[in-house]
Structures are given as structure tokens and as C-alpha cells.
Amino acid sequence: MRQYDRTGPVSKGVGRGQIGDVDGDGKADAIVVNDTGITVRRSDGTKFLANEQWATGLLARSYHISGVSHPNIYFADVNHDGAADAISVDDNGVWVNLADKINHVFQPATNWTGGAFYGGNGTFVADVTGDGAADIIAVNRNIFTGNAAISVRSSNWSSFNASQSWPAVKYFPTTFADIDGNGAADEVMDLGSSGLWVGPSYAGSFNFSKFPAWYTAPYGFINYSTYYADVDNDPNFPGAADTIRLGPWGVSVQTSAGSAFSSPNFGSVNLPMLGHHDVTCH
């Protein structure tokens, strides 16, 4: 199951728990990143195993981009081998530590962009081309139109290709998730009382004209945690990510029907969830 949140396809941060299938067995593993490196507890389908040190030291160099501290460790499969790699961003480029799923370590970092690449309004890792390898995405605001200016460097499985501009209409808050279930991550905007907007990934752009607004009833949830994952496993829309929100009411879910979201199903899950991943491989 793919999982996404507002910061990209997986949570990221320093000293935070994270989730990703780093050994490529189809089960999501627990990951902690801090100043000492990366520690992994792999899932065996029934429990998380003992701590394993997969990397030592600060992978993201100084965690600084242009003098501003960023919690910028991502986990996603960028080389199409089924295992989530560690991706970090700094002033010098986008660095990738490929996951060695046999020896259970991250390999030394290599620069996949050869120069700086990040967005002033967010840097994301998601497979927007649908080829099974995650791409790097920079989001900036167009100062003339106010719309999102999105640049994509797609993965060729050994580096990120040259930057391409992907046209988009709407702007911030933006994230990327496969909402229509076609295998490519779409642009998603949760605009609170203005509704949920999705721009399906299509031929190098995010096509908002195809399905302009997926849910327009006012609800004003924008200040609460929002996640995107296929929680209903609907056979009619396999892989289509649904919207999950956490708030004072508990949890609400809006399922994806491939071109629209359902109305919120409040209290559908009474758990303090942080995200959604397949840890059992079922």
C-alpha cells in the first residue's frame, strides 16, 4: 500500500519515527532518523524485529538549505528494486543512499542531481511518471499568477533526469498521491472550505480540467493532519488513495472513486493514527 502525507510519500524528519519498506519484502518497516544515523526495525509480518543500524552519521549533510534548517530525509524506491532508499536534500543537490536489502544497510550517498534542486514551497518525492521509481518534485509559487510552479526531475533508476516544468493550475497546500489508481502520483490540494482538488498526472502535467473538484462541500479541516492511502481496497479502484483526516472528532475517511471523493465518514476508525502502511504484506 502506498502512503502519502502533506510532506511527500512518507513522513520525514529528525528524531521522528518513519515508515518504509527498506528491505523490499513487501512489508513496511519502522525507521528512526536522528543525528546518529538511521535505525531500522524490519517487519516480519507479525512484529517489528530488533534494531538494526542501517546508516551512521548525518546523511543530509548539515540539514540546511540556504541557511534554513530542513527535516529533509525521505524514503522511497528511486531505483525500481522494490526497496525504499534514503533521499536527502541540501544546497549541493539531492543525495541518494540506495538500500542494500541483502546486507541491511544504506549504501554511501551519491548526488543524483549534480546541483541544487528544491522548492521554496516544498520538495517532494513521488512517482509522478508511473514507472515504479520515485521522482523528485520542487514546488514554487509563481509570483505573477499565484499558481504552483512545479518542476519534476524524473528518475532513470540511477540518477534524476533534467528538470521539466509540469503545468499546474492550483496552488498550495499541495502534495502528491495516486488518487485515481493508475500508478502515477497526482497533485492533491486540500483547500478546506474550498474543497479537495486533484490534478491527475497525465503526459507531463497535472490536468485539473479533467476532474476539476473532487469534493466541494465546506468543512474547513485544513488545520488538521491529512493523509492519503488506499484504506478501503476497493476492487473497482485498486490502488486509489483515499483521504484520511485526524482531528478532535477522531478519524474521518473520504474514499476515492477514481474521479471523486465520497462525503466524510466521521469516526470510521477510532484510533490515533499517524499514517497507513502495509506491515503484514496482506
Residue frames relative to the residue before (quaternion, step in Angstrom):
aa qw qx qy qz dx dy dz
M 1.0000 0.0000 0.0000 0.0000 0.00 0.00 0.00
R 0.3501 -0.7095 0.5661 0.2313 3.56 -0.89 0.90
Q 0.0700 -0.7782 0.6212 0.0599 3.58 -1.12 0.61
Y 0.0459 -0.7955 0.6041 -0.0117 3.52 -0.99 0.87
D 0.0366 -0.7556 0.6465 0.0990 3.53 -1.23 0.36
R 0.7625 -0.3960 0.2271 0.4585 3.57 -1.22 -0.04
T 0.6990 0.4733 -0.2815 0.4562 3.57 1.12 -0.43
G 0.7527 -0.2941 0.2130 0.5492 3.58 1.23 0.05
P 0.7677 -0.4160 0.2372 0.4258 3.56 -1.27 -0.14
V 0.7748 0.0951 -0.1142 0.6145 3.57 1.30 -0.24
S 0.5970 -0.5477 0.4225 0.4063 3.57 -1.19 0.35
K 0.1116 -0.7942 0.5958 0.0423 3.55 -1.15 0.58
G 0.3434 0.7565 -0.5140 0.2133 3.54 -1.09 0.45
V 0.4956 -0.6253 0.5134 0.3161 3.52 -1.34 0.15
G 0.8356 0.1118 -0.0994 0.5286 3.57 -0.73 1.02
R 0.5759 0.5690 -0.3869 0.4415 3.57 1.16 0.47
G 0.4970 -0.6217 0.5107 0.3251 3.52 -1.23 0.53
Q 0.0457 -0.7977 0.6009 -0.0217 3.55 -0.98 0.88
I 0.2928 -0.7592 0.5640 0.1409 3.55 -1.25 0.35
G 0.3009 0.7338 -0.5795 0.1876 3.57 -1.05 0.78
D 0.4488 -0.6776 0.5111 0.2798 3.57 -1.12 0.64
V 0.0590 -0.8619 0.5035 0.0108 3.58 0.26 1.26
D 0.7222 0.4051 -0.2656 0.4937 3.61 1.16 -0.34
G 0.4860 -0.7362 0.3889 0.2655 3.58 1.29 0.24
D 0.4802 0.6787 -0.4414 0.3376 3.60 1.11 0.53
G 0.6038 -0.5888 0.3466 0.4105 3.58 1.27 0.17
K 0.6720 0.4372 -0.2959 0.5194 3.58 1.28 0.01
A 0.4408 -0.7081 0.4883 0.2567 3.57 -0.85 0.97
D 0.2429 -0.7786 0.5701 0.0988 3.55 -0.96 0.96
A 0.4607 -0.6601 0.5185 0.2884 3.57 -1.25 0.46
I 0.0806 -0.8082 0.5830 -0.0236 3.55 -0.87 1.05
V 0.0677 -0.7637 0.6399 0.0515 3.54 -1.09 0.77
V 0.1242 -0.7784 0.6140 0.0421 3.57 -0.94 1.00
N 0.1948 0.7549 -0.6142 0.1220 3.56 -0.92 0.92
D 0.7815 -0.3649 0.2251 0.4533 3.57 -1.28 -0.10
T 0.6666 0.5060 -0.3126 0.4493 3.60 1.14 -0.44
G 0.7180 -0.4100 0.2578 0.4999 3.59 1.21 -0.20
I 0.5921 -0.5432 0.4482 0.3917 3.56 -1.15 -0.69
T 0.0993 -0.7773 0.6209 0.0220 3.54 -0.82 1.09
V 0.1330 -0.7989 0.5860 0.0278 3.55 -0.94 0.97
R 0.0858 -0.7233 0.6793 0.0894 3.52 -1.20 0.70
R 0.2565 -0.8073 0.5167 0.1244 3.54 -0.26 1.31
S 0.4197 -0.6919 0.5358 0.2410 3.53 -1.20 0.71
D 0.2001 -0.7621 0.5996 0.1404 3.57 -1.04 0.80
G 0.6682 -0.5026 0.2896 0.4659 3.57 1.28 0.26
T 0.7738 0.2450 -0.1604 0.5616 3.57 1.24 -0.33
K 0.7930 0.0021 0.0215 0.6089 3.58 1.21 -0.44
F 0.4783 -0.6127 0.5303 0.3387 3.54 -1.36 0.16
L 0.4254 -0.7267 0.4921 0.2210 3.56 -0.85 1.03
A 0.7390 -0.4169 0.2940 0.4401 3.57 -1.33 0.02
N 0.6672 -0.5072 0.3762 0.3951 3.57 -1.27 0.45
E 0.0370 -0.7564 0.6528 0.0186 3.53 -1.14 0.80
Q 0.3201 -0.7363 0.5629 0.1964 3.58 -0.89 0.91
W 0.1436 -0.8278 0.5404 0.0449 3.58 -0.33 1.27
A 0.7893 0.0195 -0.0151 0.6135 3.60 1.21 -0.35
T 0.2125 -0.7688 0.5937 0.1065 3.54 -1.15 0.70
G 0.7597 0.3362 -0.2653 0.4893 3.55 -0.93 0.90
L 0.6267 -0.5602 0.4108 0.3531 3.52 -1.34 0.14
L 0.3120 -0.8000 0.4817 0.1749 3.58 -0.19 1.27
A 0.7397 0.4301 -0.2372 0.4600 3.58 0.94 -0.85
R 0.5699 -0.5986 0.3709 0.4234 3.55 1.11 0.73
S 0.8200 -0.2048 0.1568 0.5110 3.60 -0.56 -1.07
Y 0.4074 -0.7054 0.4642 0.3479 3.58 1.29 -0.06
H 0.5931 0.5689 -0.3716 0.4319 3.57 1.14 0.48
I 0.0740 -0.7406 0.6662 0.0468 3.50 -1.12 0.82
S 0.8351 -0.1167 0.0273 0.5369 3.55 -0.58 1.20
G 0.7471 -0.4470 0.2149 0.4425 3.54 0.90 0.99
V 0.6483 0.4833 -0.3199 0.4937 3.59 1.27 0.00
S 0.4319 -0.7141 0.4888 0.2540 3.56 -0.82 0.99
H 0.0245 -0.7951 0.6057 -0.0195 3.56 -0.91 0.95
P 0.3180 -0.7122 0.5838 0.2254 3.60 -0.97 0.80
N 0.1603 0.8818 -0.4149 0.1571 3.52 0.50 1.22
I 0.3614 0.6660 -0.5626 0.3307 3.55 0.69 1.12
Y 0.0848 -0.7816 0.6179 0.0066 3.56 -0.84 1.07
F 0.1541 -0.7597 0.6185 0.1287 3.57 -1.22 0.41
A 0.2835 0.7262 -0.5760 0.2460 3.55 -0.65 1.19
D 0.4995 -0.6475 0.4872 0.3066 3.56 -1.19 0.54
V 0.0715 -0.8374 0.5419 0.0048 3.58 -0.25 1.26
N 0.7451 0.3821 -0.2302 0.4958 3.63 1.17 -0.31
H 0.5060 -0.7201 0.3830 0.2806 3.57 1.27 0.51
D 0.4840 0.6495 -0.4678 0.3536 3.60 0.95 0.80
G 0.6157 -0.5974 0.3258 0.3973 3.57 1.29 0.20
A 0.6876 0.4361 -0.2767 0.5103 3.59 1.27 -0.15
A 0.4585 -0.6878 0.4918 0.2736 3.57 -1.00 0.85
D 0.2469 -0.7692 0.5800 0.1047 3.55 -0.84 1.07
A 0.4582 -0.6555 0.5200 0.3000 3.57 -1.28 0.32
I 0.0706 -0.7951 0.6023 -0.0108 3.58 -0.77 1.09
S 0.0071 0.7954 -0.6053 0.0293 3.56 -0.88 0.94
V 0.2653 -0.7759 0.5645 0.0948 3.52 -1.19 0.70
D 0.1337 0.7670 -0.6249 0.0578 3.55 -1.03 0.81
D 0.7686 -0.3715 0.2425 0.4610 3.59 -1.26 -0.12
N 0.7063 0.4838 -0.2582 0.4476 3.58 1.16 -0.53
G 0.7773 -0.2986 0.1837 0.5223 3.57 1.17 -0.16
V 0.5432 -0.5541 0.5031 0.3805 3.50 -1.38 -0.37
W 0.1706 -0.8196 0.5460 0.0314 3.52 -0.53 1.27
V 0.1390 -0.7935 0.5906 0.0471 3.55 -0.97 0.90
N 0.1155 -0.7271 0.6736 0.0648 3.51 -1.04 0.96
L 0.2788 -0.7865 0.5279 0.1579 3.57 -0.25 1.25
A 0.4481 -0.6812 0.5131 0.2682 3.55 -1.06 0.80
D 0.2140 -0.7296 0.6380 0.1218 3.55 -0.94 0.98
K 0.1807 -0.8502 0.4871 0.0851 3.55 0.05 1.30
I 0.5950 0.5454 -0.3710 0.4593 3.60 1.26 -0.14
N 0.7873 0.3118 -0.1486 0.5107 3.57 0.84 -1.05
H 0.3794 -0.7714 0.4437 0.2532 3.57 1.36 0.03
V 0.5590 0.5149 -0.4417 0.4769 3.53 0.75 1.18
F 0.4042 -0.6354 0.5744 0.3208 3.54 -1.35 0.14
Q 0.4503 -0.6951 0.4949 0.2630 3.57 -0.88 0.96
P 0.6702 -0.4840 0.3556 0.4360 3.63 -1.22 0.32
A 0.5774 -0.6289 0.4128 0.3174 3.55 -1.14 0.73
T 0.0518 -0.7451 0.6629 0.0529 3.52 -1.23 0.68
N 0.4539 -0.6877 0.5023 0.2621 3.55 -1.12 0.75
W 0.2135 -0.8261 0.5145 0.0850 3.57 -0.43 1.24
T 0.7228 0.4017 -0.2598 0.4987 3.63 1.21 -0.11
G 0.3527 -0.7679 0.4771 0.2416 3.61 1.16 -0.40
G 0.7907 0.0383 -0.0313 0.6102 3.57 1.27 0.23
A 0.7195 -0.4650 0.2985 0.4207 3.53 -1.28 0.30
F 0.1438 0.7552 -0.6327 0.0931 3.56 -1.10 0.79
Y 0.3659 0.6894 -0.5560 0.2859 3.54 -0.44 1.25
G 0.4214 -0.7192 0.5028 0.2288 3.55 -1.25 0.45
G 0.5062 -0.6532 0.4772 0.2990 3.53 -1.04 0.77
N 0.7544 0.2989 -0.1790 0.5564 3.57 1.22 -0.47
G 0.8046 -0.2335 0.0923 0.5381 3.55 1.16 0.57
T 0.1268 -0.7382 0.6579 0.0780 3.50 -1.18 0.75
F 0.0783 -0.8260 0.5574 -0.0313 3.55 -0.75 1.10
V 0.2006 -0.7354 0.6305 0.1463 3.53 -1.29 0.43
A 0.2916 0.7325 -0.5628 0.2482 3.58 -0.57 1.15
D 0.4680 -0.6665 0.5038 0.2881 3.56 -1.17 0.58
V 0.0436 -0.8350 0.5484 -0.0097 3.58 0.05 1.28
T 0.6571 0.5029 -0.3168 0.4637 3.61 1.22 -0.27
G 0.4210 -0.7521 0.4301 0.2686 3.59 1.24 -0.24
D 0.5001 0.6655 -0.4292 0.3505 3.59 1.16 0.47
G 0.6189 -0.5818 0.3365 0.4065 3.59 1.25 0.16
A 0.6902 0.3840 -0.2777 0.5469 3.59 1.28 0.03
A 0.4625 -0.7084 0.4634 0.2636 3.57 -0.86 0.97
D 0.2743 -0.7510 0.5878 0.1235 3.54 -1.11 0.85
I 0.4098 -0.6832 0.5412 0.2690 3.57 -1.29 0.28
I 0.1105 -0.8179 0.5645 -0.0131 3.58 -0.82 1.06
A 0.1275 -0.7754 0.6158 0.0573 3.56 -0.93 0.94
V 0.1312 -0.7925 0.5940 0.0436 3.57 -0.82 1.04
N 0.0368 0.7702 -0.6341 0.0581 3.54 -0.87 1.06
R 0.4402 -0.6730 0.5168 0.2935 3.55 -1.23 0.38
N 0.3904 -0.6900 0.5639 0.2314 3.53 -0.96 0.98
I 0.3563 -0.7845 0.4652 0.2031 3.58 -0.37 1.24
F 0.6527 0.5185 -0.3191 0.4510 3.61 1.19 -0.40
T 0.7918 0.2905 -0.1452 0.5173 3.60 0.97 -0.84
G 0.4095 -0.7049 0.4783 0.3265 3.58 1.16 -0.55
N 0.5619 0.6090 -0.3828 0.4086 3.57 1.29 -0.10
A 0.6275 -0.5313 0.4086 0.3963 3.54 -1.30 0.19
A 0.1572 -0.7276 0.6589 0.1084 3.53 -1.10 0.83
I 0.0464 -0.8426 0.5347 -0.0434 3.55 -0.21 1.31
S 0.0902 -0.7736 0.6267 0.0242 3.54 -0.92 1.03
V 0.1300 -0.7974 0.5884 0.0325 3.56 -0.93 0.95
R 0.0809 -0.7323 0.6730 0.0647 3.52 -1.09 0.83
S 0.2419 -0.8096 0.5220 0.1158 3.55 -0.22 1.31
S 0.4829 -0.6646 0.4921 0.2882 3.54 -1.19 0.59
N 0.1780 -0.7512 0.6216 0.1327 3.55 -1.09 0.76
W 0.6030 -0.6129 0.2807 0.4265 3.53 1.40 0.54
S 0.7635 0.2437 -0.2051 0.5618 3.60 1.26 0.01
S 0.7680 -0.0097 -0.0265 0.6398 3.59 1.34 -0.12
F 0.4871 -0.6188 0.5048 0.3535 3.55 -1.31 0.01
N 0.4769 -0.6905 0.4757 0.2636 3.56 -0.89 1.00
A 0.7159 -0.4225 0.3331 0.4450 3.55 -1.35 0.11
S 0.5888 -0.6083 0.4134 0.3351 3.55 -1.15 0.69
Q 0.0752 -0.7704 0.6325 0.0272 3.54 -1.09 0.85
S 0.4001 -0.6956 0.5432 0.2468 3.55 -1.07 0.76
W 0.1434 -0.7765 0.6103 0.0631 3.56 -0.82 1.04
P 0.3825 -0.7446 0.4910 0.2412 3.61 -0.43 1.13
A 0.0565 0.7635 -0.6405 0.0601 3.53 -1.09 0.83
V 0.4102 -0.7348 0.4940 0.2185 3.57 -1.14 0.60
K 0.7815 0.3474 -0.1784 0.4866 3.54 0.71 -1.06
Y 0.2548 -0.7740 0.5669 0.1207 3.52 -1.30 0.27
F 0.8970 -0.1548 0.1119 0.3986 3.48 -1.33 0.68
P 0.5291 -0.2427 -0.8117 0.0478 1.54 -1.82 1.72
T 0.1530 -0.8015 0.5774 0.0271 3.53 -0.85 1.04
T 0.0931 0.7326 -0.6743 0.0030 3.51 -1.26 0.59
F 0.3753 -0.7282 0.5369 0.2015 3.56 -1.28 0.06
A 0.1878 0.7592 -0.5977 0.1763 3.56 -0.82 1.08
D 0.4897 -0.6461 0.4944 0.3136 3.58 -1.17 0.58
I 0.0887 -0.8475 0.5233 0.0037 3.54 0.08 1.34
D 0.7480 0.3887 -0.2305 0.4862 3.61 1.02 -0.70
G 0.5196 -0.7092 0.3774 0.2909 3.60 1.26 0.15
N 0.5013 0.6678 -0.4315 0.3413 3.60 1.13 0.43
G 0.6394 -0.5624 0.3174 0.4173 3.60 1.26 0.18
A 0.7004 0.3972 -0.2616 0.5322 3.60 1.26 -0.19
A 0.4664 -0.6877 0.4828 0.2764 3.57 -0.95 0.89
D 0.2633 -0.7646 0.5766 0.1162 3.55 -0.95 0.99
E 0.5034 -0.6044 0.5015 0.3603 3.58 -1.28 0.23
V 0.0766 -0.8040 0.5897 -0.0072 3.56 -0.83 1.04
M 0.0434 -0.7865 0.6160 0.0121 3.56 -1.00 0.87
D 0.1757 -0.7509 0.6313 0.0822 3.52 -0.86 1.06
L 0.0244 -0.8498 0.5247 -0.0447 3.56 -0.12 1.31
G 0.5682 -0.6471 0.3750 0.3433 3.56 1.10 0.70
S 0.8558 -0.0190 0.0296 0.5161 3.57 -0.69 -1.08
S 0.6383 0.5145 -0.3339 0.4652 3.60 1.23 -0.27
G 0.6165 -0.6010 0.3255 0.3908 3.57 1.27 -0.01
L 0.5361 -0.5741 0.5133 0.3457 3.50 -1.44 -0.12
W 0.0858 -0.8023 0.5908 0.0042 3.55 -0.76 1.07
V 0.0791 -0.7939 0.6028 0.0110 3.56 -0.99 0.89
G 0.1308 -0.7601 0.6326 0.0698 3.52 -1.00 0.93
P 0.2960 -0.7845 0.5125 0.1849 3.62 -0.16 1.21
S 0.4665 -0.6589 0.5181 0.2825 3.54 -1.06 0.82
Y 0.1919 0.7806 -0.5677 0.1775 3.55 -0.67 1.11
A 0.8673 -0.1339 0.0724 0.4739 3.55 -0.76 1.15
G 0.7654 -0.4136 0.2151 0.4436 3.56 0.76 1.02
S 0.7249 0.3054 -0.2618 0.5592 3.58 1.10 0.63
F 0.3781 -0.6637 0.5813 0.2804 3.54 -1.36 0.14
N 0.2160 -0.8546 0.4691 0.0535 3.51 -0.14 1.42
F 0.1300 -0.8276 0.5436 0.0525 3.58 0.04 1.27
S 0.5893 0.5896 -0.3806 0.4002 3.60 1.11 -0.44
K 0.5745 0.6048 -0.3846 0.3954 3.60 1.18 -0.45
F 0.7691 -0.0347 0.0469 0.6364 3.57 0.92 -0.96
P 0.2186 -0.8576 0.4402 0.1514 3.61 0.31 1.21
A 0.8075 -0.0185 0.0212 0.5893 3.63 0.84 -0.82
W 0.2966 -0.7956 0.5075 0.1467 3.57 -0.62 1.12
Y 0.7808 -0.0340 0.0191 0.6235 3.56 1.19 -0.46
T 0.0923 -0.8611 0.5000 -0.0081 3.57 -0.52 1.17
A 0.4748 0.6688 -0.4673 0.3299 3.64 1.16 -0.12
P 0.4850 -0.6806 0.4562 0.3057 3.61 -0.93 0.81
Y 0.0916 0.7968 -0.5945 0.0574 3.55 -1.03 0.79
G 0.2699 -0.8303 0.4668 0.1406 3.61 1.16 -0.35
F 0.3263 0.7681 -0.4902 0.2514 3.59 0.95 0.86
I 0.3528 0.8101 -0.4444 0.1477 3.56 1.25 -0.07
N 0.6832 0.4982 -0.2955 0.4447 3.61 1.10 -0.53
Y 0.6326 0.5215 -0.3409 0.4601 3.59 1.24 -0.02
S 0.6355 -0.5488 0.3820 0.3860 3.55 -1.25 0.40
T 0.0795 -0.7979 0.5975 0.0004 3.55 -0.87 1.01
Y 0.0439 -0.7887 0.6130 -0.0147 3.56 -0.96 0.97
Y 0.2098 -0.7634 0.5981 0.1241 3.55 -1.27 0.42
A 0.2672 0.7352 -0.5798 0.2276 3.54 -0.71 1.15
D 0.4937 -0.6336 0.5009 0.3223 3.56 -1.19 0.52
V 0.0196 -0.8455 0.5329 -0.0286 3.57 -0.06 1.29
D 0.7117 0.4524 -0.2789 0.4594 3.62 1.13 -0.39
N 0.2700 -0.8002 0.5005 0.1902 3.61 1.28 -0.19
D 0.1415 0.8221 -0.5332 0.1408 3.56 1.00 0.89
P 0.3949 -0.7478 0.4764 0.2406 3.64 -0.58 1.08
N 0.6070 0.5552 -0.3542 0.4449 3.58 1.22 -0.37
F 0.7794 0.1623 -0.0869 0.5989 3.57 1.22 -0.52
P 0.0333 -0.8519 0.5224 0.0155 3.61 0.64 1.10
G 0.8274 0.2215 -0.1770 0.4847 3.55 -0.91 0.96
A 0.5145 0.6463 -0.4274 0.3672 3.61 1.24 -0.10
A 0.3702 -0.7580 0.4986 0.1996 3.57 -0.64 1.16
D 0.2837 -0.7354 0.5974 0.1478 3.54 -1.04 0.90
T 0.4699 -0.6557 0.5100 0.2986 3.58 -1.30 0.27
I 0.0566 -0.7851 0.6167 -0.0067 3.56 -0.85 1.05
R 0.0526 -0.8055 0.5902 0.0062 3.57 -0.82 1.00
L 0.2118 -0.7442 0.6211 0.1249 3.51 -1.15 0.77
G 0.1708 0.7831 -0.5819 0.1374 3.55 -0.89 0.93
P 0.7586 -0.3797 0.2537 0.4648 3.59 -1.23 -0.14
W 0.6253 0.5339 -0.3374 0.4583 3.60 1.22 -0.40
G 0.6210 -0.4675 0.3714 0.5078 3.59 1.22 -0.43
V 0.6954 -0.4189 0.3590 0.4605 3.55 -0.74 -1.11
S 0.0599 -0.7649 0.6387 0.0583 3.56 -1.06 0.78
V 0.1710 -0.7797 0.5989 0.0652 3.54 -1.14 0.76
Q 0.0639 -0.7400 0.6672 0.0563 3.52 -1.14 0.78
T 0.2730 -0.7990 0.5173 0.1396 3.56 -0.44 1.21
S 0.4170 -0.6986 0.5296 0.2402 3.54 -1.17 0.69
A 0.1757 -0.7696 0.6068 0.0929 3.54 -1.03 0.90
G 0.6862 -0.5085 0.2792 0.4389 3.57 1.14 0.57
S 0.8063 0.0651 -0.0475 0.5860 3.58 1.18 -0.46
A 0.7783 0.1388 -0.1025 0.6037 3.59 1.29 0.11
F 0.3692 -0.6866 0.5740 0.2504 3.54 -1.30 0.43
S 0.4994 -0.6219 0.5095 0.3228 3.54 -1.20 0.58
S 0.6218 -0.4794 0.4308 0.4450 3.56 -1.32 0.02
P 0.6239 -0.5607 0.3727 0.3968 3.62 -1.12 0.53
N 0.2262 -0.7348 0.6269 0.1261 3.54 -1.05 0.89
F 0.1864 -0.8357 0.5084 0.0918 3.58 0.09 1.30
G 0.8395 0.1927 -0.1496 0.4856 3.51 -1.13 0.76
S 0.3169 0.7844 -0.4888 0.2132 3.57 1.21 0.39
V 0.7648 0.1046 -0.0777 0.6310 3.56 1.22 -0.51
N 0.1869 -0.8004 0.5611 0.0979 3.58 -0.68 1.01
L 0.4586 0.6504 -0.4643 0.3887 3.57 0.63 1.21
P 0.4282 -0.6772 0.5232 0.2903 3.61 -1.07 0.62
M 0.0117 -0.8544 0.5187 -0.0270 3.56 0.39 1.23
L 0.2647 -0.7433 0.5928 0.1614 3.54 -1.25 0.55
G 0.7809 -0.1479 0.1226 0.5944 3.58 1.20 -0.27
H 0.3554 -0.7325 0.5502 0.1856 3.54 -1.31 0.05
H 0.1588 0.7697 -0.5998 0.1503 3.54 -0.73 1.14
D 0.4530 -0.6533 0.5287 0.2975 3.52 -1.23 0.47
V 0.0595 -0.8256 0.5610 0.0086 3.59 -0.29 1.23
T 0.6945 0.4676 -0.2702 0.4753 3.59 1.27 -0.23
C 0.3539 -0.7509 0.4704 0.2994 3.58 1.32 -0.32
H 0.4423 0.6630 -0.4726 0.3762 3.55 1.04 0.84
